[in-house]
């Protein structure tokens, strides 16, 4: 089961996490990809600077793809708990924007 509610993601451990992103600029206009722009999806147990911070997962991909997939094998390695995640846009000129910052909840399944 994959559920996204107000950017909070709930997924069953061992399921595939597939997200499609539609980015817009601050003024509401469509985001225009420039060669070299990238998106970074990261999952952690706490926020950087917290004593419990530990980066669990990180992947970067060209921002023009706007599709992110975390395989069933990868989500199988997550523990049953609530994690923090963010999606960060790094533009080719070096500008960094965190476009989403929320929680990822990994739930169990009936075996």
C-alpha positions in Angstrom: 0.0 0.0 0.0 1.3 3.4 -0.9 -0.6 6.5 0.4 0.4 10.1 0.1 -1.5 12.6 2.3 -0.3 16.2 2.4 3.2 15.0 1.5 3.3 12.4 4.3 4.0 9.0 2.7 2.8 5.7 4.1 4.1 2.5 2.6 4.0 -1.1 3.4 7.5 -2.6 4.1 8.6 -4.5 1.0 6.3 -2.6 -1.5 7.6 -0.4 -4.3 7.6 3.3 -3.6 6.9 5.2 -6.9 6.4 8.9 -7.0 5.8 11.3 -9.8 6.6 14.9 -9.2 5.2 18.0 -10.9 7.4 21.0 -9.9 6.3 24.6 -10.3 8.2 27.9 -9.7 7.3 30.1 -6.7 5.1 32.2 -9.0 3.1 29.1 -10.0 4.5 28.7 -13.5 5.8 25.4 -14.7 9.3 24.5 -13.7 11.6 24.5 -16.8 14.4 21.9 -16.6 17.9 23.1 -17.5 20.6 20.5 -18.3 22.4 19.7 -15.0 19.4 20.3 -12.7 19.0 17.3 -10.3 16.5 16.1 -7.7 17.7 14.4 -4.5 15.4 12.1 -2.4 16.8 11.4 1.1 15.4 9.5 4.1 16.8 9.9 7.6 15.9 8.9 11.2 16.2 12.5 12.3 17.1 15.9 11.0 20.8 16.8 10.4 22.3 18.2 13.6 20.1 15.9 15.8 22.2 13.4 17.8 20.0 10.6 16.3 20.6 11.7 12.7 21.4 8.9 10.3 20.9 9.0 6.6 19.1 5.8 5.7 18.7 6.3 1.9 19.8 8.8 -0.7 19.3 8.9 -4.5 19.8 11.7 -7.0 18.4 11.8 -10.5 18.0 14.3 -13.4 15.2 16.7 -12.6 13.6 16.3 -16.0 12.6 12.8 -15.2 10.4 13.8 -12.2 9.7 10.1 -11.5 11.3 8.4 -8.5 11.1 4.7 -7.8 12.5 3.0 -4.6 12.4 -0.8 -5.3 10.6 -3.4 -3.1 14.0 -4.7 -2.1 15.0 -1.3 -0.9 11.9 -0.7 1.2 12.3 -4.2 2.6 15.5 -2.9 4.3 13.6 -0.1 6.1 12.4 -0.7 9.7 8.8 -0.3 10.8 8.9 3.3 11.9 8.4 6.9 11.0 11.3 8.5 9.1 11.9 12.1 7.8 12.4 12.6 4.1 13.0 15.5 1.8 13.2 16.1 -1.9 15.8 18.7 -2.9 16.1 20.5 -6.3 19.7 21.5 -7.1 19.7 23.8 -10.2 22.7 23.8 -12.6 23.7 27.2 -11.2 24.1 25.7 -7.7 20.8 27.1 -6.2 19.3 24.5 -3.8 15.6 24.4 -3.0 14.0 21.9 -0.7 10.7 21.3 -2.5 9.2 18.8 0.0 10.1 17.9 3.6 7.8 15.5 5.5 7.5 12.0 7.0 7.7 8.5 5.5 5.9 5.9 7.6 6.8 2.2 7.0 4.0 -0.2 8.1 3.8 -3.9 8.4 2.0 -6.5 6.4 0.3 -9.8 7.1 2.8 -12.5 6.3 
